[in-house]
Amino acid sequence: MPQTLPYGSWPSPLTPEAVAQAQPRLDGARFVGDDVWWGESVPSEGGRVAVHRRRGGGSIETVLPAPANARSSVHEYGGGAWTASDDGELYYVEKSDQRVYALTPGGAPRALTRADGDVRHGGLSWQHGTLLAVREIHGGGRVPDRAIVRIPLDDSDSEVLADGSDFLAHPALSPNGQRLAWIAWNHPDMPWDATILRVADLVTGEVRDLASGDRRAPLQPVWIGNDELLYADDPDGRWNLFRRVLGGDPQPVAPADADTGGPVWVLGTRWFGATSDGRIIAVRTNGGDEIVEIAPSGIRPLGVPIVAGASIDDVRGSRALISGTDASGLSALWSVDLDTGEAQVVTAGEHPGTEWMPTARALRTEGPHGPVHAFAYPPTNPDAVAPEGERPPYVVLVHGGPTSHVGPAPSAKTAFFTSRGIGVLDVNYGGSTGYGRTYRERLLGQWGVVDVDDVAAAASALATAGLADAERLAIAGGSAGGWTVLAAVTNTDVFSAGISRYGVGDARALAEDTHDFEARYLDGLIGPLPDAEAVYVERSPLSHPERFRVPLLILQGSEDRVVPPSQAEAIRDALAAHGVAHAYVLYDGEGHGFRRAETVVDSLERELGFLGAVFGFESPGIPLLTLD
């Protein structure tokens, strides 16, 4: 018989330690002979990225052992920090020096690139016997020199194959090795605003632009022959697939009211793959993700239960490696037999059991700027119910980016709250991907307005429907999500508390201090400086310290290069000066996003203790947080 207990005080088996270990981040996967290799973060080892392999017999081995750490810093967010040859040699970017190393399992690593503190590598890929990478050289100006390079396996220097733009991604080598395709873009565009699909003839040196234009962002070229490309493009507002024979016109491939594509925050992201017999495996996103096979005979969903965070990591023969999260919150890497449709889990995070995981409820409400999409996760605990008539407190989550997306899959952190009787509302405010370009561009020039109005509208709709306690609504987010947290608590009266993780308080300081990848991002989100300086000042929460009225928890990493600690400390000082209850925590050694297990544990305890202190409940085993 379930116990009757107030919301927030339900006993839960989901400890902060369990959450920290539950869902390690997967970082790519690849077929290597009969084995499957994948990258995975290890929270208990400082968040380092290891590379593992599952042998044909089922045993799992670590290919890249500690202390090696496969993490790239290209574009600051990295990605594509490892790959492997078909005969089983690992190539990886070592976080500590950003050099590329080769490693035969069980052997010692050998450096393939020279020691140079100004040089970074990322987006590694092994294609047709060639090791490709995106190289970034700092020191010559604010915009680093970037190029796609071929890295020899001997001691010779890398060879530049493509350059000439501010940013490059998705290098693809034709099967005969004579052509290179890639995606390029330049400041002030971001890779979801406008990109160029380019092809170079490596024999003659000729470079051609195959797809480009205002409000078009082609992505991920894949060669399906020596002179034919498959790629994603969005001329009609949705990323869909196109085929193009060099010298011919693009031909649409099974267009849909969904996106096969997304924001290129990290290198190596893949939304589709092609088999040698003409089939295509693709992600389609319209709120949630669906995995489909596109064949001459028609389109069919694959039997992979992924609904969020899907990535087509590799396709080989009739097999595909697909990672993502299912509706119960299980994050895993699946190996799929495309002929039989059978899907097997290669590796997965810990899972407390479906009875403890909330089910996403899609929410669509009208806001001042149009429809707002969100996913609500009600309190879920098989052993507890609330007193009759009590409405639950809710935490409204604001994703970062702000050009990002959340799907209908609960995370371990979501269940950490819902299992204790605290609801979670995950909002895809205007500016989010997954709903097409029009929805995404709603935020242009309106950051700090549309995002705030949308999260407020979604939270208010939940309370108006009687599903949440209107007096106990908290808002939480990190990075750009932290900006929305701070703007929402200073510009609306919807929220009674806020949790900001490395959030932006001063937009001008962000524009001046941030790294090159986002150096012109705010041109589109707010406006170009100095012309729009007055708008930056007006929108920035720190410009109106007198508007801070509700308790705030501020969490920050000491080594954050995207949003430095000075912003968090300025918010702390403003709260103290105006007598607003708050707590500030600085985590030594953490950057933009918390990776260490001990940091995740401590921050979860503090977040729950903060909510309890503000909303008047005590969670078993979690002390209330003392506020200054």
PERAHU-V892279 format. One line per field, one symbol per residue. phi: phi as a letter, one per 30 degrees, with the letter a starting at -180 (. if undefined). A space follows every 10 residues. Layout:
phi->???
//
This chain:
phi->.ddcbdejcd dbdddedddd cdbdddbiaa dbidcccaca dbedciidcc ccbcdedjdc bcdcddcebd bccdiidiji daabddcjcd bbcdedbidc bcbdeiccdb dcbddadccb bahdacbhib ccaccbccjc ldcddcacbc cdcccdddcd caajbdbbah dbcdedicbb cacbabecdc dcdabbccbc dddcidbbcc aakdhbbdbh dbdcldbbcc acabdcjbdb dbcbdejccd cdchdbdacc ladddbdjdb caabcdcjdb cbdbcbiccb cbccbedkcb dddcddbaid bddabbicbb cbclbcddjd caccccdddc idcbddaadd bdjddccdcd cdbbbdcdck dbcabcbdeb adcbbceejd cddbccccdd kddbabcdbd cddededddc jcdbbcccde jddjbjdedd dedeibdjbd dddddddddd dddddicbdd dbccbbabid ddededdddc bbcdccabbc chddcbdddd ddcdddecec ededdblddd eceddedddd eddbddddbc ebcccbcdcd cdbdeedddd dedddddcic dabbbccdic cdjccdeddd dddddddddd ddddcibbce icddddcd
//
